[in-house]
Amino acid sequence: MIRDVDRSEVIGPRVIDSPVLGGISARELSGGVKTLIAIYKMPEKIFNASACGDNCAK
């Protein structure tokens, strides 16, 4: 999801390489990616995915 939506690569447990921001933490990922990860990890919860961008649709 991180690679597909944010076009970033996970380098290590706490470092993500963003083509726009450089080295970032998971806190700095887009809201769309964070929502998708939450949906995946907690399927019993209800999330509002309508705020996610079109790049999150697939």
Z-matrix of the N, CA and C atoms (Angstrom, degrees):
N
C 1 1.450
C 2 1.523 1 110.91
N 3 1.324 2 116.02 1 -41.55
C 4 1.467 3 119.46 2 -179.05
C 5 1.522 4 110.44 3 -63.50
N 6 1.314 5 116.77 4 -43.26
C 7 1.464 6 121.05 5 179.90
C 8 1.526 7 110.81 6 -68.00
N 9 1.306 8 116.41 7 -43.61
C 10 1.465 9 121.27 8 -174.68
C 11 1.530 10 112.49 9 -71.27
N 12 1.314 11 117.63 10 -46.10
C 13 1.467 12 120.90 11 -174.31
C 14 1.531 13 112.01 12 -86.14
N 15 1.331 14 117.20 13 -51.61
C 16 1.469 15 120.56 14 -176.52
C 17 1.521 16 113.51 15 -91.92
N 18 1.335 17 117.07 16 -6.11
C 19 1.465 18 121.80 17 -177.85
C 20 1.539 19 111.74 18 55.71
N 21 1.323 20 114.61 19 39.29
C 22 1.459 21 122.23 20 179.88
C 23 1.520 22 109.74 21 -118.87
N 24 1.323 23 116.02 22 156.96
C 25 1.466 24 121.98 23 -179.63
C 26 1.525 25 110.16 24 -114.00
N 27 1.328 26 116.35 25 134.82
C 28 1.458 27 120.88 26 174.50
C 29 1.519 28 107.24 27 -79.22
N 30 1.325 29 115.70 28 118.00
C 31 1.465 30 122.02 29 -178.35
C 32 1.528 31 110.70 30 -90.97
N 33 1.303 32 116.05 31 -39.08
C 34 1.457 33 121.55 32 -178.93
C 35 1.521 34 109.46 33 -157.82
N 36 1.330 35 117.62 34 -174.19
C 37 1.459 36 121.02 35 -175.94
C 38 1.531 37 113.79 36 -59.97
N 39 1.327 38 116.94 37 -26.20
C 40 1.466 39 119.64 38 -176.52
C 41 1.519 40 113.81 39 -128.64
N 42 1.322 41 117.58 40 11.10
C 43 1.460 42 120.74 41 -177.10
C 44 1.526 43 110.55 42 -131.56
N 45 1.318 44 115.13 43 128.17
C 46 1.458 45 122.73 44 176.74
C 47 1.519 46 107.42 45 -123.32
N 48 1.316 47 116.97 46 132.36
C 49 1.458 48 121.58 47 -179.39
C 50 1.526 49 109.23 48 -94.64
N 51 1.325 50 115.63 49 109.49
C 52 1.461 51 122.19 50 179.65
C 53 1.522 52 109.38 51 -98.45
N 54 1.339 53 118.32 52 134.64
C 55 1.457 54 119.78 53 179.18
C 56 1.532 55 112.24 54 -67.46
N 57 1.311 56 117.40 55 -19.43
C 58 1.467 57 121.21 56 -178.79
C 59 1.523 58 111.60 57 -97.73
N 60 1.335 59 116.60 58 -44.46
C 61 1.467 60 121.16 59 -172.55
C 62 1.525 61 114.62 60 -101.78
N 63 1.319 62 118.08 61 -9.35
C 64 1.461 63 121.17 62 -175.21
C 65 1.520 64 109.80 63 81.95
N 66 1.327 65 117.37 64 -143.26
C 67 1.461 66 122.03 65 179.94
C 68 1.522 67 110.75 66 -74.40
N 69 1.327 68 116.78 67 123.49
C 70 1.462 69 121.67 68 -178.85
C 71 1.520 70 110.42 69 -132.48
N 72 1.327 71 115.41 70 166.81
C 73 1.465 72 120.87 71 173.60
C 74 1.527 73 108.66 72 -97.79
N 75 1.312 74 116.59 73 173.09
C 76 1.462 75 121.03 74 179.05
C 77 1.528 76 111.60 75 -62.74
N 78 1.303 77 117.21 76 -26.67
C 79 1.472 78 120.96 77 178.44
C 80 1.520 79 112.21 78 -63.30
N 81 1.317 80 116.35 79 -25.41
C 82 1.460 81 121.07 80 -176.13
C 83 1.531 82 113.69 81 -94.61
N 84 1.325 83 117.16 82 5.21
C 85 1.467 84 120.37 83 174.20
C 86 1.523 85 109.10 84 -66.73
N 87 1.319 86 115.90 85 161.80
C 88 1.465 87 119.67 86 178.36
C 89 1.521 88 110.45 87 -65.48
N 90 1.323 89 115.09 88 155.70
C 91 1.454 90 120.39 89 177.58
C 92 1.518 91 112.01 90 -62.17
N 93 1.327 92 116.57 91 -32.74
C 94 1.465 93 120.59 92 178.81
C 95 1.513 94 112.30 93 -62.83
N 96 1.330 95 116.32 94 -45.87
C 97 1.472 96 120.24 95 179.47
C 98 1.522 97 110.37 96 -65.38
N 99 1.318 98 116.51 97 -42.26
C 100 1.467 99 119.09 98 179.45
C 101 1.531 100 111.12 99 -62.30
N 102 1.330 101 117.07 100 -39.31
C 103 1.462 102 120.56 101 177.99
C 104 1.526 103 110.82 102 -66.05
N 105 1.337 104 117.86 103 -43.89
C 106 1.463 105 121.11 104 178.87
C 107 1.524 106 111.73 105 -61.14
N 108 1.320 107 117.12 106 -41.49
C 109 1.471 108 120.93 107 178.45
C 110 1.531 109 109.66 108 -64.49
N 111 1.329 110 117.02 109 -41.96
C 112 1.466 111 120.43 110 178.48
C 113 1.526 112 111.08 111 -62.98
N 114 1.342 113 117.48 112 -41.48
C 115 1.467 114 121.28 113 177.45
C 116 1.525 115 110.22 114 -61.07
N 117 1.326 116 116.96 115 -42.45
C 118 1.462 117 121.94 116 -179.25
C 119 1.527 118 111.66 117 -66.90
N 120 1.331 119 116.42 118 -43.19
C 121 1.467 120 120.47 119 -175.37
C 122 1.527 121 113.71 120 -79.93
N 123 1.341 122 116.86 121 -26.01
C 124 1.461 123 120.51 122 -177.21
C 125 1.531 124 110.30 123 -129.73
N 126 1.342 125 117.85 124 68.13
C 127 1.468 126 120.30 125 -175.32
C 128 1.537 127 113.97 126 -64.89
N 129 1.313 128 117.26 127 -15.96
C 130 1.460 129 120.30 128 180.00
C 131 1.530 130 112.10 129 -78.39
N 132 1.315 131 117.70 130 -14.25
C 133 1.468 132 122.98 131 -179.84
C 134 1.521 133 110.35 132 -89.87
N 135 1.319 134 116.16 133 163.28
C 136 1.462 135 122.19 134 177.24
C 137 1.528 136 107.80 135 -109.44
N 138 1.329 137 115.85 136 129.82
C 139 1.465 138 121.80 137 -179.62
C 140 1.518 139 109.66 138 -124.48
N 141 1.323 140 116.19 139 149.73
C 142 1.461 141 121.73 140 175.60
C 143 1.528 142 107.91 141 -93.55
N 144 1.313 143 115.84 142 96.67
C 145 1.463 144 120.34 143 -178.72
C 146 1.524 145 112.32 144 -86.77
N 147 1.325 146 118.07 145 -0.29
C 148 1.464 147 120.31 146 -179.15
C 149 1.528 148 111.21 147 -67.99
N 150 1.325 149 117.98 148 -20.23
C 151 1.457 150 121.18 149 178.09
C 152 1.524 151 112.25 150 -81.57
N 153 1.324 152 117.37 151 -10.60
C 154 1.464 153 121.40 152 178.31
C 155 1.529 154 108.89 153 -73.35
N 156 1.312 155 116.09 154 149.99
C 157 1.455 156 120.03 155 179.60
C 158 1.529 157 112.57 156 -73.52
N 159 1.304 158 115.26 157 171.62
C 160 1.469 159 121.13 158 179.11
C 161 1.521 160 112.32 159 -61.01
N 162 1.339 161 117.29 160 -26.83
C 163 1.454 162 120.59 161 -179.97
C 164 1.527 163 112.29 162 -68.96
N 165 1.315 164 118.10 163 -11.39
C 166 1.465 165 122.37 164 178.63
C 167 1.530 166 112.24 165 -93.81
N 168 1.314 167 117.56 166 -7.28
C 169 1.468 168 121.26 167 -171.62
C 170 1.523 169 113.74 168 -62.74
N 171 1.336 170 118.04 169 -40.25
C 172 1.463 171 117.59 170 -176.93
C 173 1.499 172 111.78 171 -74.92
